[in-house]
Amino acid sequence: MKKQAGLTPETELDERPVNPLMAPPPSDSPLIMALIERAALDPHADVEKLERMMTMYERAKAKEAELAHNAAKGRILKKLAGIKIVKNRIALCQDNRRLPQKGTSATFEYAPLEEIDKHLRPLLAEEDMDLSYSDEPRDAGQIMIRGRLKHLPSGHYEDSFMSAPPDTTGGKSNVQAVGSTNSFLRRYVTCNIFNIVVVGDDDDGTGGTIDRDQTQTILGLISKAKAGWKFLKYMNAQSVEEAGSLEAAVGTISSRDYRKAISTLEEQIAKMEAGHVHHSS
């Protein structure tokens, strides 16, 4: 229902018929709650209809919360796309499968959690979002970390899980092994939630094209966003005709543009969902 000029929400409320079967627009939550309260005070109110009205209200509120969460996360992803997070710490690799000869040692670079956090934490604060971690029970001595990204104003959250055995390399004690794996899992959970791609100090950030898992992630989002050739062109990827298939075309997206691709598609999906909710209401 369109609002008439000069009517306050209270006046509009008095003039609206109470119809428990009408699906209310989620943006009018206070007004909807007032309608429910009025219906509840009516001694002749149909209890079944009132319960259905409450169910519709709760679903609308949940959808509002999800949309607010996705919009806030999308803005963070956009800003992260312009930030280069580099590998600035060296660790010893003792996994013989990764070494050219057994009995030798090698080092690798990685970005510690604090390096990622210093870029991410201010963006979370700007959007009233919180990223927390917790240990989850796991069999066979495995350690599982749950990362929870929560939009504080709406209460909506998403979880990401990752597990691994304790890192006993380098003569670590049991406590040190658990601590090392805990830090490792938190770092990867964070990168997973925000599609963070870490690059080395000694490269130009291109890193070639996206890998198979990243390709499948983008393909899933393309389907939801109903994106097509314009998206591929925007990402400077090959066309379907050039690559031979949509999967092959997506696979030509540069790894440095992975976060950009994700944020672009998630923004499109959020717009579609918001439009659907508005239209259906």
C-alpha positions in Angstrom: 0.0 0.0 0.0 1.4 3.4 -0.9 1.5 6.0 1.8 -0.7 9.1 1.3 0.9 12.5 1.8 0.2 14.0 5.2 -0.5 10.7 7.0 1.6 9.7 10.0 2.3 6.0 10.7 -0.2 6.3 13.6 -3.0 7.8 11.4 -2.3 5.2 8.7 -2.5 2.4 11.2 -5.9 3.6 12.4 -7.2 3.6 8.8 -5.9 0.2 7.8 -8.2 -2.8 8.1 -6.7 -5.6 10.2 -6.2 -8.4 7.7 -4.2 -11.3 9.3 -3.8 -13.0 5.9 -2.1 -10.1 4.2 1.7 -10.6 3.8 3.1 -7.3 5.3 6.1 -5.5 3.8 9.2 -6.2 6.0 10.2 -2.5 6.0 7.1 -1.7 8.1 8.0 -4.0 11.0 6.9 -1.6 13.8 3.6 -1.1 12.0 3.1 -4.8 11.6 3.8 -5.4 15.2 1.2 -2.8 16.1 -1.3 -4.6 13.9 -0.5 -7.9 15.6 -1.0 -6.3 19.1 -4.3 -4.9 18.0 -5.5 -8.2 16.7 -4.3 -9.9 19.9 -6.4 -7.5 22.1 -9.5 -8.3 20.0 -11.6 -10.8 22.0 -13.0 -12.1 18.8 -9.6 -12.6 17.1 -9.0 -15.9 15.4 -6.0 -17.6 17.2 -5.0 -19.6 14.2 -4.9 -16.5 12.0 -3.0 -14.6 14.6 -0.4 -17.4 14.8 -0.1 -17.3 11.0 0.4 -13.6 11.1 3.2 -13.9 13.7 4.8 -16.5 11.5 4.8 -14.2 8.5 6.2 -11.4 10.7 9.0 -13.6 12.0 9.9 -14.7 8.4 9.9 -11.1 7.2 12.2 -10.1 10.1 14.5 -13.0 9.4 14.7 -12.0 5.7 15.4 -8.4 6.6 18.2 -9.5 8.9 19.7 -11.7 6.2 19.6 -8.9 3.6 21.2 -6.4 6.1 24.0 -9.0 6.9 24.7 -9.6 3.2 24.7 -5.9 2.3 27.2 -5.2 5.1 29.4 -8.1 4.1 29.3 -7.0 0.5 30.6 -3.6 1.4 33.4 -5.2 3.3 34.3 -7.4 0.4 34.4 -4.4 -1.9 36.9 -2.7 0.4 39.0 -5.9 0.9 39.3 -6.2 -2.9 41.4 -3.1 -2.9 43.7 -4.2 -0.1 46.8 -6.3 -0.7 47.4 -8.7 2.2 50.9 -10.1 1.9 52.8 -13.1 3.3 55.3 -11.6 5.8 56.2 -14.4 8.1 58.5 -17.4 7.5 57.9 -20.9 8.8 59.8 -24.2 8.5 58.2 -26.9 6.4 58.9 -30.4 7.7 56.4 -32.2 5.5 58.6 -34.5 3.4 56.0 -34.8 0.8 56.6 -31.1 0.0 60.3 -31.3 -0.1 62.5 -32.4 -3.1 64.6 -34.7 -0.9 63.8 -36.4 2.3 65.8 -35.2 5.3 66.1 -31.7 3.9 64.3 -28.6 5.2 62.5 -25.8 3.5 60.7 -22.6 4.5 57.5 -21.1 3.3 55.9 -17.7 3.7 52.5 -17.0 5.1 50.3 -14.2 6.3 49.6 -14.5 10.1 46.2 -14.0 11.5 47.2 -10.6 13.0 48.3 -9.4 9.5 44.8 -10.2 8.1 43.0 -8.9 11.2 44.7 -5.5 11.1 43.0 -4.9 7.7 39.8 -6.6 8.4 39.0 -5.4 11.9 38.4 -1.7 11.1 36.1 -2.8 8.2 34.1 -5.0 10.6 33.7 -2.1 13.1 32.5 0.2 10.3 29.7 -2.2 9.5 28.8 -3.2 13.0 29.9 -6.8 12.3 31.7 -9.2 14.6 33.9 -12.2 13.7 34.3 -14.6 16.6 35.8 -18.1 16.9 35.0 -21.2 19.0 36.3 -24.7 19.4 33.9 -27.5 18.3 34.1 -31.1 19.6 35.8 -33.4 17.1 36.7 -37.1 17.1 40.0 -38.7 16.5 42.0 -35.9 18.1 41.1 -33.4 15.4 40.7 -29.7 16.2 37.7 -27.9 14.7 37.3 -24.2 14.6 34.0 -22.4 14.0 34.2 -18.9 12.7 31.0 -16.9 13.1 30.4 -13.6 11.2 27.5 -11.8 12.9 25.7 -8.6 11.9 25.2 -7.1 15.3 22.2 -4.8 14.6 20.1 -7.6 12.9 21.5 -10.6 14.7 21.9 -12.6 11.5 25.1 -14.7 11.3 26.9 -17.2 9.1 29.3 -19.9 10.2 32.3 -21.5 8.6 34.1 -24.6 9.9 37.5 -26.1 9.4 39.3 -29.0 11.1 42.9 -30.4 11.2 45.0 -32.6 13.5 47.3 -30.9 16.1 50.5 -29.6 14.5 53.3 -31.6 16.2 56.1 -30.6 13.8 59.2 -29.0 15.1 59.2 -30.8 18.5 56.1 -28.9 19.8 54.6 -29.9 23.1 51.0 -31.0 23.1 49.8 -27.5 24.2 52.0 -25.8 21.5 50.6 -28.2 18.9 47.0 -27.3 19.7 47.8 -23.6 19.8 49.6 -23.7 16.4 46.7 -25.6 14.8 44.1 -23.3 16.4 45.9 -20.2 14.9 46.2 -21.9 11.5 42.5 -22.8 11.4 41.3 -19.3 12.5 43.4 -17.8 9.7 41.9 -20.1 7.0 38.4 -19.8 8.3 38.7 -16.0 8.1 40.1 -16.3 4.5 37.2 -18.6 3.6 34.5 -16.3 5.0 35.8 -13.2 3.2 37.4 -15.0 0.1 40.7 -13.5 1.0 43.6 -14.3 -1.3 47.0 -13.7 0.2 49.9 -12.8 -2.1 53.7 -12.9 -1.6 55.9 -9.9 -1.2 57.9 -10.9 -4.2 55.1 -11.2 -6.8 52.9 -8.7 -8.6 49.7 -10.0 -7.1 48.5 -11.7 -10.3 49.0 -15.3 -9.1 47.7 -16.7 -12.4 44.1 -17.8 -12.7 41.7 -19.0 -10.1 41.9 -22.7 -9.0 39.2 -25.3 -9.5 37.5 -24.8 -6.1 37.3 -21.0 -6.7 35.9 -21.7 -10.2 33.1 -23.9 -8.7 32.3 -21.2 -6.1 31.9 -18.6 -8.8 29.9 -20.9 -11.0 27.4 -21.4 -8.1 27.1 -17.6 -7.6 26.7 -17.0 -11.3 23.7 -19.4 -11.3 22.1 -17.6 -8.3 22.8 -14.1 -9.8 21.7 -15.2 -13.3 24.8 -13.5 -14.6 26.0 -14.0 -18.1 28.5 -12.8 -20.7 28.5 -9.2 -19.3 30.0 -10.6 -16.0 32.7 -12.5 -17.9 33.5 -9.3 -19.9 33.6 -7.2 -16.7 36.1 -9.7 -15.2 38.3 -9.7 -18.3 37.7 -13.4 -18.7 37.3 -15.3 -22.0 33.9 -15.7 -23.5 32.1 -19.0 -23.4 32.6 -19.3 -27.2 36.4 -18.7 -26.8 36.8 -21.1 -23.8 34.4 -23.8 -25.0 32.2 -23.9 -21.8 31.1 -21.6 -19.0 33.3 -23.4 -16.5 36.4 -23.0 -18.7 35.6 -19.3 -19.2 35.2 -18.7 -15.5 38.5 -20.5 -15.0 40.3 -17.8 -16.9 39.5 -15.2 -14.3 42.7 -13.9 -12.7 43.2 -15.0 -9.1 43.9 -11.4 -8.1 40.3 -10.6 -9.2 38.7 -13.5 -7.2 37.4 -11.3 -4.4 36.2 -8.8 -6.9 34.2 -11.5 -8.7 32.7 -12.8 -5.5 31.7 -9.4 -4.2 30.2 -8.4 -7.6 28.0 -11.5 -7.7 27.0 -11.4 -4.1 25.9 -7.8 -4.5 23.8 -8.8 -7.5 22.2 -11.6 -5.6 21.4 -9.3 -2.6 19.7 -6.8 -5.0 17.7 -9.6 -6.6 16.6 -10.9 -3.2 15.7 -7.4 -2.0 13.7 -6.8 -5.1 11.9 -10.1 -4.7 11.0 -9.3 -1.1 9.7 -5.9 -2.0 7.7 -7.2 -5.0 6.2 -10.0 -3.1 5.1 -7.7 -0.2 
